[in-house]
């Protein structure tokens, strides 16, 4: 089979949803004069309505997200002060994560714990992989493949676990919480359809990321590292005929 036959569908699977999400967000990035406030103001209103005054609303340069540790909803600067459907839908999605955190929503709590585990696993695994060549150079011994394999397996496995645990949390934040919040009083029926399209497009990127992480991890499942045999195994001395006839004579000759 020609490699192009595999590469084209794979590229479409990986990059297609991302390009679609960017297109949909750009399509709904025009100002809406009928919105009562900006995305940042909407986030603040939704949080206050659910008695989450302690959760901050901030602008950021590192992408839209909810910071569990700092208890902050962070929106990118191109959305924070905008009255666009893309901006307010994103704000509602991040507020939904704050609501999950407040009620100890199971998948969100699991994902939070797994992120911490993945961080530690990644740091330890990186140290092992970086130290392995130095240890081999100093000790003149090959580092057992089981150690290298375990480090890589743990790093990839932790990443896959985080991706899979994120899916229920992201889907619930989009369709179980954000969309109903927007429908309550902030957007109309037609705008709700477009908001749903935005959330579907963005959710497809989460699904693809999880699928790609599983495909990257799949070859490591069931793989067992092969322990190399010693290069020069000791060869036992072969007794001569004289030694076999007289065991008192050593293989090295008479004393």
Secondary structure, 3 states (H helix, E strand, C coil): CCHHHHHHHHHHHHHHHHHHHHHHHHHCCCECCCCCCCHHHHHHHHHHHCCCCCCEEEEECCCCEEECCCCEEEEEHHHHCCCEHHHHHHHHHHHHHHHHHHCCCHHHHHHHHHHHHHHHHHHHHHHHHHHHHHHHHHHCCCCCHHHHHHHHHHHHHHHHHHHHHHHHHHHHHHHHHHHHHHHHHCCCHHHHHHHHHHHHHHHHHHHHHHHHHHHHHHCCCCCCCCCCCCCCCCCCCCCCHHHHHCCCCCCCCCC
